[in-house]
Amino acid sequence: MLIVVLLQCVYYLVKANPAPLKNNFVLNAVDQSKLDSLKIQQFEASQRIFPFNPNYISDYKAYTLGLSSTEWDRLSAFRKEGNFVNSAEEFQAVTQVSDSLLHQMAPYFKFPEWAGKAKTKSKRVSEKPVAAQVKDLNKATVEELETIYGIGATLSQRIVKFRDRLGGFLVNEQLYDVYGLQPEVVERTLRKYQVQDPPTVVKINVNKATSDELSKLVYINKTLAFNIVAYRDKNGLFATFGDLSQVDGFPTEKLDRIALYLSL
């Protein structure tokens, strides 16, 4: 009995005081340089800007592009009058952005085919696009989408299903988020269908919402919702939407779309 008791004591002592494991894994300078390079490439890829129609950018999208609040207000007021800009030059005429900023944004501008042929009465375009040429993406049927080259029965149904989950597309760029839809097919689709009547959404306060509430968004799964709340509890309230990019696993390349559904 004495031997059994002694063995039990030794067992519990060893279990309570495990020997620390030594970590001898150290990267050399060459390997560390390669690792840093891969991290930089991954970050740059996450910052990729997809082609977009500047007529439909959100206030947050304007912020990420570098527009000032005054420049955004000019474009917003112009659009509320039912007007459209049809070229980079007209965008600058309306917003009065600098040449350097326009040079950065213009390569990503994507206008419909009719835009280049539209006639203007002044520097500011006052003519509306012809509705028969570009239809509302939120009203496109499965059969209509299948007529676009590169979209079959599976992809057309997937687009409609994704649209229903969103409650309707808010901006054209959300079409890039449909799984399996290639960028060139998206561009081809946007020539015929664009968001013309975006739905009204109830925004979720990212500084007050629970993980369950956040996970109701299409773009945020349960793990990411948990990480957002954990980051908020540890670092305090989010001051800007850009702070979300610091959350572990957050899809930075989709920040502008996710921000459409959030408030601070």
C-alpha positions in Angstrom: 0.0 0.0 0.0 2.9 2.3 0.8 4.4 1.8 -2.6 1.1 2.5 -4.3 0.7 5.7 -2.4 4.2 6.8 -3.3 3.7 6.1 -7.0 0.4 8.1 -7.0 2.2 11.1 -5.4 5.0 11.0 -8.0 2.4 10.8 -10.8 0.6 13.9 -9.6 3.8 15.9 -9.0 5.0 15.2 -12.6 1.6 16.0 -14.0 1.4 19.3 -12.1 4.9 20.4 -13.1 5.4 19.4 -16.7 8.8 20.0 -18.2 8.8 23.1 -20.6 9.3 22.3 -24.2 12.1 24.0 -25.9 11.4 25.7 -29.2 14.6 25.5 -31.2 12.8 26.5 -34.5 14.4 29.7 -35.7 14.2 31.1 -39.3 17.4 32.1 -40.9 17.6 35.5 -42.7 16.9 34.0 -46.1 13.8 32.1 -45.0 12.6 35.1 -43.0 12.9 37.3 -46.0 10.9 34.9 -48.1 8.2 34.7 -45.4 8.0 38.5 -45.2 7.7 38.7 -49.0 4.8 36.3 -49.0 3.0 38.3 -46.3 3.5 41.5 -48.4 2.1 39.8 -51.5 -0.9 38.5 -49.5 -1.6 42.0 -48.2 -1.3 43.6 -51.6 -3.7 41.0 -53.1 -6.2 41.8 -50.3 -6.1 45.5 -51.4 -7.0 44.8 -55.0 -9.6 47.1 -56.4 -12.2 45.6 -58.7 -13.6 47.7 -61.6 -16.6 49.7 -60.6 -19.1 52.3 -61.9 -18.4 55.5 -60.0 -22.1 56.4 -60.3 -22.9 53.8 -57.6 -20.2 54.1 -55.1 -21.1 54.3 -51.4 -19.9 56.9 -48.9 -17.4 54.4 -47.5 -16.2 53.4 -50.9 -15.6 57.1 -51.7 -13.6 57.4 -48.4 -11.4 54.4 -49.3 -10.7 55.9 -52.7 -9.5 59.1 -51.2 -12.4 61.4 -51.9 -13.0 64.2 -49.4 -16.4 64.6 -47.8 -17.0 67.7 -49.9 -16.1 65.9 -53.2 -18.4 63.0 -52.2 -21.2 65.5 -51.3 -20.9 67.0 -54.9 -21.3 63.6 -56.5 -24.1 62.5 -54.1 -26.1 65.7 -54.9 -25.5 65.2 -58.6 -26.8 61.7 -58.5 -29.8 62.6 -56.4 -30.9 64.8 -59.3 -31.0 61.7 -61.5 -27.9 62.5 -63.4 -25.0 60.2 -64.4 -21.4 60.7 -65.1 -20.2 58.8 -68.2 -16.5 59.4 -68.3 -13.5 60.1 -66.0 -13.5 63.7 -67.2 -17.1 64.2 -66.2 -16.5 62.6 -62.9 -13.8 65.1 -62.2 -16.0 68.0 -63.4 -18.7 67.0 -60.9 -16.5 66.1 -57.9 -13.6 68.5 -58.7 -11.1 65.9 -57.5 -7.4 66.6 -58.2 -5.6 65.3 -61.3 -3.4 63.1 -59.3 -6.3 61.4 -57.5 -8.2 61.0 -60.7 -5.1 59.4 -62.3 -5.2 56.7 -59.5 -8.9 56.0 -59.7 -9.7 56.3 -63.5 -8.1 52.9 -64.5 -10.8 51.2 -62.3 -13.7 53.1 -63.7 -16.2 50.8 -65.5 -18.9 52.5 -67.5 -21.6 50.7 -69.6 -21.2 50.6 -73.3 -23.7 53.3 -74.0 -21.9 55.8 -71.7 -19.2 56.6 -74.3 -21.8 57.4 -76.9 -23.9 59.6 -74.7 -24.2 63.3 -75.6 -23.8 65.9 -73.0 -25.4 69.4 -72.8 -22.6 70.7 -70.6 -19.7 69.5 -68.5 -22.2 67.9 -66.2 -24.2 65.2 -67.9 -27.9 65.8 -67.5 -29.2 63.0 -69.7 -30.3 59.8 -68.0 -29.2 56.4 -69.3 -31.6 54.6 -71.5 -33.4 52.1 -69.3 -34.0 49.6 -72.2 -30.2 49.2 -72.6 -29.3 48.5 -69.0 -31.7 46.6 -66.8 -31.9 46.3 -63.0 -29.6 43.6 -61.6 -32.0 43.1 -58.7 -34.8 42.1 -61.1 -32.9 39.9 -63.5 -34.4 36.4 -63.7 -32.5 33.1 -63.9 -33.4 32.8 -67.5 -32.2 36.3 -68.4 -28.9 35.7 -66.6 -28.3 32.5 -68.6 -28.3 34.5 -71.8 -24.9 36.0 -70.8 -21.9 34.2 -72.1 -20.2 32.3 -69.3 -23.3 32.0 -67.1 -25.0 28.6 -67.2 -27.9 27.2 -65.2 -25.9 26.6 -62.1 -24.3 30.1 -61.9 -27.5 31.9 -62.8 -29.3 30.2 -59.9 -26.3 30.9 -57.6 -26.5 34.6 -58.4 -30.2 34.8 -57.7 -29.7 32.8 -54.4 -26.9 35.1 -53.3 -29.0 38.1 -54.2 -31.9 36.7 -52.1 -29.6 36.1 -49.1 -28.4 39.7 -49.3 -32.0 41.0 -49.7 -30.9 42.5 -53.0 -27.6 43.9 -54.3 -26.7 47.3 -52.9 -23.8 47.9 -55.3 -22.6 46.3 -58.5 -19.3 45.2 -56.9 -21.2 42.6 -54.9 -21.6 40.5 -58.1 -17.8 39.7 -57.8 -18.6 37.9 -54.5 -20.7 35.2 -56.1 -18.7 32.0 -55.8 -17.4 30.7 -59.1 -18.2 33.8 -61.1 -15.1 34.9 -63.0 -14.3 38.7 -63.1 -14.6 38.8 -66.9 -18.0 37.3 -66.7 -19.0 39.8 -64.0 -17.9 42.6 -66.3 -19.9 41.1 -69.2 -22.9 40.9 -66.9 -22.7 44.5 -65.7 -22.9 45.7 -69.3 -26.5 44.6 -69.4 -27.5 44.6 -65.7 -26.6 47.0 -62.9 -28.0 48.0 -59.6 -30.6 50.7 -60.3 -33.0 50.3 -57.3 -30.9 49.2 -54.3 -32.9 47.9 -51.3 -33.1 49.6 -47.9 -31.2 47.8 -45.2 -31.2 48.0 -41.5 -27.6 48.5 -40.5 -26.0 46.6 -37.6 -24.0 48.6 -35.0 -20.7 46.9 -35.0 -19.9 48.5 -31.6 -23.0 47.0 -29.9 -23.9 43.9 -31.8 -23.4 40.4 -30.4 -21.6 37.7 -32.4 -24.9 36.1 -33.2 -26.3 39.4 -34.7 -23.1 39.9 -36.7 -23.1 36.4 -38.1 -26.5 37.0 -39.7 -24.7 39.0 -42.4 -23.8 37.0 -45.5 -20.2 38.2 -45.4 -19.6 37.3 -41.7 -19.5 33.7 -40.5 -19.7 32.7 -36.8 -15.9 32.5 -36.4 -15.3 36.0 -37.8 -18.2 37.4 -35.7 -16.6 36.0 -32.6 -13.3 37.5 -33.5 -14.8 40.9 -34.1 -16.5 40.9 -30.7 -13.3 39.6 -29.0 -11.2 42.3 -30.7 -13.7 45.0 -29.6 -13.8 43.7 -26.0 -9.9 43.8 -25.9 -9.2 47.0 -27.7 -12.3 49.1 -27.2 -14.9 50.4 -29.7 -14.2 50.7 -33.4 -13.5 54.3 -34.4 -13.7 53.7 -38.1 -14.6 50.7 -40.4 -11.0 50.5 -41.3 -10.2 49.2 -37.8 -12.0 46.0 -38.8 -9.1 45.1 -41.0 -7.1 44.5 -37.8 -9.5 41.7 -36.8 -8.1 38.2 -37.3 -9.5 36.6 -40.5 -11.3 39.7 -41.7 -11.7 39.9 -45.5 -10.1 43.3 -46.1 -10.8 43.2 -49.8 -14.6 43.1 -49.1 -14.5 45.8 -46.4 -16.3 48.4 -48.6 -19.2 46.0 -49.2 -19.4 44.8 -45.6 -19.5 48.4 -44.3 -22.7 49.0 -46.3 -24.5 46.8 -43.7 -22.8 48.2 -40.6 -22.8 51.4 -38.5 -20.6 52.7 -35.7 
